[in-house]
């Protein structure tokens, strides 16, 4: 059994910053990828950032230069530093861990006010 837990969401003003944390525990099989998706209201879930088992990060264009993903090697923890936030970044953010199966966290709300 694998558990994925997010924390750190909340309310920020436009231009501000938030840091999300994600911790995975349990019977985790290597290699693994971890990352974040988000789901704005009424829209589909979209990838925000990912990090491969060998440490390569990937960001879509709409967060490049604003979001940064880091990890604790060996502890299955990742962190998403979000800066220069925009109202359109408001969404539920989900952490995932991908081994042979994809495990999801319960999600954490991020709200950015204008």
C-alpha positions as CSV (number, residue, x, y, z in Angstrom):
1,X,0.0,0.0,0.0
2,X,1.3,3.5,-0.9
3,X,0.1,6.7,0.6
4,X,0.6,10.1,-1.0
5,X,-0.2,13.2,1.2
6,X,0.0,16.9,0.1
7,X,0.2,19.9,2.3
8,X,0.8,23.6,1.9
9,X,-2.1,24.9,-0.2
10,X,-4.0,28.0,0.7
11,X,-4.7,31.6,-0.3
12,X,-2.2,33.9,-1.9
13,X,-2.4,37.2,-3.7
14,X,-1.5,37.6,-7.3
15,X,2.3,38.0,-7.6
16,X,2.8,36.1,-4.3
17,X,4.2,32.7,-3.5
18,X,3.2,29.4,-2.1
19,X,5.1,26.1,-1.4
20,X,3.4,22.8,-1.7
21,X,4.8,19.6,-0.1
22,X,4.2,16.0,-0.9
23,X,5.2,12.9,1.0
24,X,4.9,9.4,-0.3
25,X,5.2,6.3,2.0
26,X,4.6,2.6,1.8
27,X,5.7,-0.1,-0.5
28,X,7.3,2.0,-3.2
29,X,8.9,0.2,-6.1
30,X,11.8,1.9,-8.0
31,X,12.2,3.5,-10.4
32,X,9.6,6.2,-9.8
33,X,8.4,9.5,-11.1
34,X,6.7,12.1,-8.9
35,X,5.0,15.3,-9.7
36,X,2.0,17.6,-9.5
37,X,-1.1,18.0,-11.5
38,X,-3.8,20.6,-11.0
39,X,-7.5,20.8,-11.8
40,X,-9.0,24.3,-12.1
41,X,-12.8,24.5,-11.6
42,X,-14.7,23.0,-14.5
43,X,-11.5,22.0,-16.4
44,X,-9.5,18.9,-16.9
45,X,-6.5,17.9,-14.8
46,X,-3.3,19.2,-16.2
47,X,0.4,18.5,-15.5
48,X,2.2,21.2,-13.6
49,X,5.6,19.7,-12.9
50,X,7.3,16.3,-12.7
51,X,10.6,14.8,-11.7
52,X,11.9,11.5,-13.0
53,X,13.7,8.9,-11.0
54,X,17.0,10.3,-12.2
55,X,16.1,13.8,-11.3
56,X,15.1,15.3,-14.6
57,X,12.3,17.9,-14.1
58,X,9.7,18.8,-16.6
59,X,7.4,21.9,-16.7
60,X,4.7,23.0,-19.1
61,X,5.2,26.4,-20.7
62,X,2.6,28.1,-18.5
63,X,4.6,27.6,-15.3
64,X,8.2,27.7,-16.6
65,X,10.2,30.3,-14.8
66,X,7.6,30.6,-12.0
67,X,7.3,27.1,-10.5
68,X,10.2,25.0,-9.3
69,X,10.1,21.3,-8.3
70,X,12.6,19.8,-5.9
71,X,12.9,16.6,-3.9
72,X,14.5,14.9,-0.9
73,X,16.5,12.1,-2.5
74,X,15.6,8.8,-0.9
75,X,12.7,10.1,1.2
76,X,10.0,10.3,-1.5
77,X,9.3,13.9,-0.6
78,X,8.8,16.6,-3.3
79,X,8.2,20.3,-3.0
80,X,6.6,22.7,-5.5
81,X,7.7,26.3,-5.0
82,X,5.2,28.5,-6.8
83,X,6.1,32.2,-7.4
84,X,4.6,35.0,-9.4
85,X,1.2,33.4,-8.9
86,X,-1.7,34.4,-11.1
87,X,-5.4,34.0,-10.5
88,X,-5.5,31.4,-13.2
89,X,-3.2,29.2,-11.1
90,X,-6.2,28.7,-8.7
91,X,-6.9,25.0,-8.7
92,X,-6.8,21.8,-6.7
93,X,-3.3,20.6,-6.8
94,X,-2.7,16.8,-6.8
95,X,0.6,15.1,-6.1
96,X,1.3,11.8,-7.7
97,X,3.8,9.0,-7.6
98,X,4.2,6.8,-10.6
99,X,5.8,3.4,-10.4
100,X,4.1,0.5,-12.0
101,X,0.9,2.1,-10.7
102,X,0.0,5.7,-10.3
103,X,-0.9,6.8,-6.8
104,X,-2.6,10.1,-6.1
105,X,-2.9,12.3,-3.1
106,X,-6.2,13.8,-1.9
107,X,-5.4,17.2,-3.4
108,X,-4.8,20.6,-1.8
109,X,-6.6,23.8,-2.8
110,X,-4.7,26.8,-4.0
111,X,-6.5,30.1,-4.5
112,X,-4.9,33.2,-5.9
113,X,-6.8,36.4,-5.6
114,X,-6.3,39.3,-8.0
